[in-house]
Amino acid sequence: MFFPRASLEGVRSGVELCLNVAVPSLFPFMVVSIFVSGFALPKRISGAVSAVMRLLFRLPGDAVYAIVSGLAGGYPVGCAVTARLYSQGKVTREQAQRMTLFCINSGPAFAVTAVGSIMLGSVRAGVIVYASLCISALLIGFVLRFFAPAPITDENRGISDVPLSDRFVEATEKAAVSMLKICAWITLFSCFFSLINEFGFDKNVVTAIRCLLEATGGCRAVSEYGNIYCVTATLGWSGLCVICQVLGDIRKVGTPFALFVSFRAVHAALSAVVCHLLLTAFPLEASVFAPFAAYTAVEFFSASAPATLALLGLCTVFIIDLDRNKKIC
């Protein structure tokens, strides 16, 4: 009511973001992930996958669907597949709750292309950011295994003999409902961002609010400072917008909200630490941060001293000439 134009522009921006980014990148993968999660693992790879999952995470082999989806499909997909596996009886309640704490991650397309190539100006920087997120998520899952009981029952539980056509239709419908919820939250938070700009807050305050609320806007704002660690931490935190998107799925498995939010903060901090270690082992060139030249210290006369003096002299003559013309008028 007080800022109708800002609200309208925020909603319009959110809808465009959904149509241009969220739906094309998330919806097809969500359909495939939900559809595939209804199948039992092939016998040839079931034993190997089950052994690895039990050893690393104390989870049944079918949990690999949620872990892979969480690492490669984008933020909401991992939790959606986890809730799906729990409803099918393939994982227990305790296992599903534990999986929601680390099966949530930025997708490679967004981290490498949008954040790395566009915001940070380097595909290699995006790869390091994405690798930091994946490593920290897997480390959290590995540490949690020591606080969980070993899987008692065998995998491939709750397999129902449903025709492929019915299963595909069901996967598409569930993905459509999930996608609608995701777009609703994206549009709402986009409206919030538009309203925040109307209050005249300090730029640093607005940046902090953006990082807290939404990953895309937060990364775009933080990237202006050229701090790759803050960008990684922002993606690890994922933002309240993503937390709201997966809230329905974590409620289905009974994950405490405070615990879930705490582990998002842990993921953010751990991702920044892993990013620092990776940059120590694989340093980036200075040209990577070319978009942030305004924050780079430049030495005096770092180019050509005669050219600099000539430019200053021309500027002086130009100013004197302007001043003289003003007096004549």
C-alpha positions in Angstrom: 0.0 0.0 0.0 2.8 2.4 0.8 5.2 1.3 -2.0 2.9 0.0 -4.7 5.4 0.6 -7.6 8.2 -1.2 -5.7 6.0 -4.1 -4.8 4.9 -4.5 -8.4 8.4 -4.4 -9.7 9.6 -6.9 -7.1 6.8 -9.4 -8.0 7.4 -8.9 -11.7 11.2 -9.5 -11.2 10.4 -12.6 -9.1 8.1 -14.1 -11.8 10.8 -13.4 -14.5 13.4 -15.1 -12.3 11.1 -18.2 -12.0 10.4 -18.4 -15.7 13.9 -17.7 -16.9 16.0 -19.5 -14.2 14.1 -21.6 -11.6 11.7 -23.6 -13.8 14.1 -24.4 -16.6 16.9 -25.5 -14.3 14.9 -27.3 -11.5 11.7 -28.7 -12.9 13.1 -31.3 -15.4 15.6 -32.5 -12.8 12.9 -32.8 -10.1 10.7 -34.9 -12.4 13.6 -37.2 -13.2 14.8 -37.5 -9.6 11.4 -38.3 -8.2 10.7 -40.7 -11.1 14.0 -42.6 -10.6 13.8 -42.7 -6.8 10.8 -45.1 -7.2 13.0 -47.8 -8.7 15.2 -50.3 -6.9 18.9 -50.2 -7.5 20.1 -52.6 -10.2 21.4 -55.8 -8.8 24.8 -55.3 -10.4 25.5 -52.0 -8.5 23.3 -52.5 -5.5 25.9 -54.4 -3.5 28.7 -51.9 -4.1 26.5 -48.8 -3.5 25.1 -50.3 -0.4 28.5 -51.0 1.0 29.8 -47.5 0.3 26.7 -45.9 1.8 26.8 -48.0 4.9 30.5 -47.3 5.4 30.5 -43.5 4.8 27.0 -42.5 6.0 25.4 -45.5 7.7 22.6 -45.2 5.2 20.9 -47.8 2.9 21.9 -47.9 -0.7 18.7 -46.2 -1.9 19.8 -43.1 -0.1 22.3 -42.5 -2.9 19.4 -41.0 -4.9 18.9 -38.2 -2.4 22.6 -37.5 -2.0 23.3 -37.3 -5.7 20.1 -35.2 -6.3 21.1 -32.9 -3.4 24.6 -32.4 -4.9 23.6 -32.0 -8.5 20.0 -31.0 -8.7 19.8 -27.7 -6.8 18.7 -26.8 -3.3 15.1 -28.2 -3.1 15.6 -31.4 -5.0 17.6 -33.3 -2.4 15.1 -32.8 0.4 12.2 -33.6 -2.0 13.7 -36.9 -2.9 14.5 -37.6 0.7 10.8 -37.1 1.7 9.9 -39.3 -1.3 12.2 -42.1 -0.1 10.8 -41.9 3.4 7.2 -42.1 2.2 8.1 -45.2 0.2 9.7 -46.8 3.2 13.2 -47.0 1.8 14.7 -45.0 4.6 13.7 -44.8 8.2 12.6 -41.6 10.0 16.0 -41.1 11.7 17.8 -41.7 8.4 15.6 -39.2 6.5 16.0 -36.5 9.2 19.8 -37.0 9.0 19.8 -36.8 5.2 17.9 -33.5 5.2 20.8 -31.9 7.1 23.3 -32.4 4.3 21.4 -33.4 1.1 20.8 -29.8 0.2 23.3 -28.0 -2.0 23.5 -25.5 -4.9 23.5 -27.1 -8.3 26.6 -27.0 -10.5 25.0 -25.0 -13.2 24.2 -22.1 -10.8 27.5 -22.3 -8.8 29.8 -22.6 -11.8 28.0 -20.6 -14.5 26.0 -18.0 -12.7 28.3 -17.4 -9.7 31.6 -18.4 -11.1 31.6 -17.3 -14.7 29.2 -14.3 -14.4 29.6 -12.9 -10.9 33.2 -13.8 -10.1 34.4 -13.7 -13.7 36.0 -17.1 -13.7 34.7 -20.6 -14.4 37.6 -22.0 -12.3 36.4 -19.9 -9.3 32.9 -21.3 -9.7 34.3 -24.9 -9.8 36.2 -24.2 -6.5 33.0 -22.7 -4.9 30.9 -25.7 -6.0 33.6 -28.2 -4.9 33.7 -26.5 -1.5 30.0 -26.8 -1.1 30.0 -30.5 -2.1 32.9 -31.4 0.1 31.5 -29.7 3.2 28.1 -31.3 2.7 29.7 -34.8 2.4 31.8 -34.1 5.5 28.7 -33.2 7.5 27.1 -36.4 6.4 30.2 -38.4 7.3 30.4 -36.9 10.7 26.7 -37.5 11.4 27.2 -41.2 10.8 29.0 -41.5 14.1 25.9 -40.4 15.9 23.5 -42.8 14.0 22.7 -46.4 14.4 23.8 -48.8 11.7 21.1 -49.7 9.2 19.3 -52.8 10.4 17.0 -53.7 7.5 18.0 -54.2 4.0 17.4 -51.7 1.2 14.8 -52.0 -1.6 12.0 -51.8 1.0 8.5 -50.6 0.1 8.9 -51.2 -3.6 5.4 -51.1 -5.2 4.6 -52.6 -8.5 3.4 -49.5 -10.3 3.3 -49.1 -14.1 5.9 -46.8 -15.5 3.3 -44.6 -17.1 1.6 -44.0 -13.7 4.9 -43.5 -12.0 5.9 -40.9 -14.5 2.6 -39.0 -14.3 2.9 -39.1 -10.5 6.5 -37.8 -10.6 5.4 -34.9 -12.9 2.5 -33.9 -10.8 4.6 -33.9 -7.6 7.4 -32.0 -9.2 4.8 -29.4 -10.5 3.4 -28.9 -7.0 6.9 -28.5 -5.6 7.8 -26.1 -8.4 4.8 -24.0 -7.7 5.7 -23.7 -4.1 9.3 -22.8 -5.0 8.1 -20.1 -7.4 5.8 -18.6 -4.8 8.6 -18.2 -2.3 11.0 -16.8 -4.9 8.4 -14.2 -6.0 7.5 -13.2 -2.4 11.2 -12.7 -1.4 11.8 -10.8 -4.6 9.1 -8.4 -3.5 10.8 -8.1 -0.1 14.1 -7.1 -1.7 12.4 -4.5 -3.8 10.8 -3.0 -0.7 14.1 -3.0 1.3 15.6 -0.7 -1.3 12.9 1.9 -0.5 13.9 2.3 3.1 17.3 3.8 2.3 19.4 1.4 4.3 23.2 1.4 4.2 24.7 -0.7 1.4 26.4 -3.1 3.8 23.2 -3.6 5.7 21.3 -4.3 2.5 24.0 -6.8 1.5 23.8 -8.6 4.8 20.0 -8.8 4.5 20.2 -10.2 1.0 22.7 -12.8 2.1 20.4 -13.8 5.0 17.2 -14.0 2.9 18.2 -15.3 -0.6 21.2 -16.9 -2.2 21.1 -15.4 -5.7 20.7 -11.8 -4.6 23.1 -12.3 -1.7 25.8 -13.7 -4.0 25.3 -10.9 -6.5 25.7 -8.3 -3.8 28.7 -9.9 -2.1 30.5 -10.5 -5.4 30.8 -6.8 -5.8 33.3 -6.9 -2.9 35.4 -9.6 -4.6 35.2 -11.9 -1.5 35.0 -15.5 -2.8 34.7 -16.8 0.8 31.6 -14.7 1.5 30.1 -15.9 -1.8 30.8 -19.5 -0.8 29.3 -19.0 2.7 26.2 -17.4 1.2 25.6 -20.4 -1.0 26.3 -22.8 1.9 23.7 -20.9 4.0 21.3 -21.0 1.0 19.0 -18.3 2.5 15.7 -18.2 4.2 14.0 -18.4 0.8 15.4 -21.9 0.2 14.7 -22.9 3.8 11.1 -22.0 3.2 11.0 -23.9 0.0 12.1 -27.2 1.7 10.1 -26.6 4.9 7.3 -28.9 3.8 9.7 -31.7 3.0 11.6 -31.5 6.3 8.3 -31.4 8.2 7.2 -34.6 6.5 10.3 -36.4 7.9 10.1 -34.6 11.2 13.4 -32.8 11.2 13.4 -30.1 13.9 13.4 -26.7 12.3 16.1 -25.2 14.7 18.4 -28.2 14.0 18.0 -27.8 10.3 18.7 -24.0 10.4 21.7 -24.7 12.6 23.2 -27.1 10.1 22.7 -24.6 7.3 24.9 -22.2 9.3 27.4 -25.0 9.9 27.4 -25.7 6.2 28.1 -22.1 5.4 31.1 -21.8 7.8 32.5 -25.1 6.7 32.2 -24.3 3.0 34.2 -21.1 3.5 36.9 -23.0 5.3 37.1 -25.7 2.6 37.2 -22.9 0.0 40.2 -21.4 1.7 42.0 -24.8 1.7 41.2 -25.4 -1.9 42.5 -21.9 -2.9 45.7 -22.6 -1.0 46.2 -25.8 -3.0 44.8 -24.3 -6.3 45.4 -20.5 -6.2 43.5 -18.3 -8.6 45.1 -15.8 -10.9 44.7 -12.1 -10.1 42.8 -11.7 -13.3 40.0 -13.7 -11.9 38.9 -10.8 -9.8 39.1 -8.3 -12.6 35.4 -7.3 -12.1 36.4 -6.0 -8.6 39.1 -3.6 -9.8 37.5 -0.9 -7.6 38.6 -2.8 -4.5 42.1 -3.6 -5.8 45.1 -1.5 -4.5 46.9 0.2 -7.4 50.4 1.5 -7.0 51.0 5.2 -7.9 52.5 5.6 -11.4 51.9 1.9 -11.9 51.5 2.6 -15.7 53.6 5.3 -17.4 54.7 8.3 -15.4 55.2 10.6 -18.5 51.7 9.7 -19.8 50.2 10.4 -16.3 51.9 13.8 -16.1 50.8 14.7 -19.7 47.2 13.7 -18.8 47.3 15.8 -15.7 48.6 18.8 -17.7 45.9 18.5 -20.2 43.3 18.3 -17.5 44.7 21.5 -15.9 44.6 23.4 -19.3 41.0 22.2 -19.8 39.9 23.5 -16.4 41.7 26.9 -16.9 40.0 27.2 -20.3 36.6 26.5 -18.8 37.2 29.0 -16.0 38.2 31.7 -18.5 35.2 31.1 -20.7 33.0 31.5 -17.7 34.5 34.9 -16.8 34.0 36.1 -20.4 30.3 35.2 -20.2 
